[in-house]
Amino acid sequence: AAPDESSARHVEKRIWAVWSTSDSDAVMLLMTRAQAAAAARQYDLALRLLDVVVQLRPDFVEGWNRRATLHYLKNEYADALADLQQVLVREPRHFAALTGLGMVMNDLGEERRALEAFRRALAINPHLERVPDMVKTLSEKVEGRDI
């Protein structure tokens, strides 16, 4: 509901700060190390670190979300979907998880489900980058174009 792009970015940053913060110093350290491993494309190491995060704090949605992202990057779609489900059960408004769900569904050829996920993400955060283009492209494929 932000009135402009600048306000929307500010609100989004505050949301990410909430989602990315745990009351556990151990979890925060593991998240930092997992992020560094992922940046170095050491995906297996990052996944092992995130496995510990979700074991220690299963209600910490960002542990699940980042692990889903890594599974997606490794084309492990079933694992990505399982982790995204965990995110959305705990935080149904997680627009990044909905975007991720749309990306997985699109890669699997489930265009209607991808479109639905992208639309849900945009309903929560209408200022997402690239998602409006995906909605436009998929809506033409799935629903056809107006004459």
SULDA-V777379 format. One record per residue. N is the residue number from 0. RES is the residue in one small letter. D_FIRST is the distance of its C-alpha to the first C-alpha in Angstrom with 2 decimals. Layout:
{{N;RES;D_FIRST} {N;RES;D_FIRST}}
This chain:
{{0;a;0.00} {1;a;3.81} {2;p;6.29} {3;d;8.77} {4;e;10.48} {5;s;12.12} {6;s;9.36} {7;a;7.88} {8;r;11.57} {9;h;12.08} {10;v;9.64} {11;e;11.22} {12;k;14.57} {13;r;14.22} {14;i;13.50} {15;w;16.49} {16;a;18.53} {17;v;18.22} {18;w;19.04} {19;s;21.85} {20;t;23.60} {21;s;26.39} {22;d;28.63} {23;s;31.56} {24;d;33.16} {25;a;34.94} {26;v;31.79} {27;m;30.26} {28;l;33.57} {29;l;33.70} {30;m;30.18} {31;t;31.26} {32;r;34.46} {33;a;32.85} {34;q;30.53} {35;a;33.65} {36;a;35.59} {37;a;32.96} {38;a;32.81} {39;a;36.60} {40;r;36.34} {41;q;38.14} {42;y;36.09} {43;d;38.63} {44;l;38.72} {45;a;34.93} {46;l;34.93} {47;r;37.65} {48;l;35.76} {49;l;32.62} {50;d;34.91} {51;v;35.90} {52;v;32.33} {53;v;31.44} {54;q;34.82} {55;l;34.36} {56;r;30.76} {57;p;29.84} {58;d;26.62} {59;f;25.41} {60;v;23.04} {61;e;23.20} {62;g;26.96} {63;w;26.61} {64;n;23.95} {65;r;26.10} {66;r;29.16} {67;a;27.63} {68;t;26.97} {69;l;30.59} {70;h;31.90} {71;y;30.05} {72;l;31.60} {73;k;34.95} {74;n;34.45} {75;e;34.76} {76;y;32.40} {77;a;33.55} {78;d;32.95} {79;a;29.53} {80;l;28.57} {81;a;30.04} {82;d;28.04} {83;l;24.74} {84;q;25.55} {85;q;26.08} {86;v;22.70} {87;l;20.90} {88;v;23.15} {89;r;22.17} {90;e;18.43} {91;p;17.22} {92;r;13.69} {93;h;15.52} {94;f;14.12} {95;a;17.16} {96;a;19.55} {97;l;18.25} {98;t;18.73} {99;g;22.10} {100;l;22.97} {101;g;22.40} {102;m;24.64} {103;v;27.33} {104;m;27.35} {105;n;27.63} {106;d;30.48} {107;l;32.18} {108;g;32.09} {109;e;29.83} {110;e;27.76} {111;r;26.40} {112;r;25.20} {113;a;23.79} {114;l;21.83} {115;e;20.49} {116;a;19.44} {117;f;17.76} {118;r;15.84} {119;r;14.76} {120;a;13.66} {121;l;11.60} {122;a;10.01} {123;i;8.80} {124;n;8.39} {125;p;8.69} {126;h;10.14} {127;l;13.16} {128;e;16.47} {129;r;19.17} {130;v;17.47} {131;p;16.85} {132;d;20.56} {133;m;21.57} {134;v;19.89} {135;k;21.68} {136;t;24.94} {137;l;24.93} {138;s;23.96} {139;e;26.94} {140;k;29.17} {141;v;28.20} {142;e;27.57} {143;g;29.57} {144;r;28.94} {145;d;28.95} {146;i;32.27}}
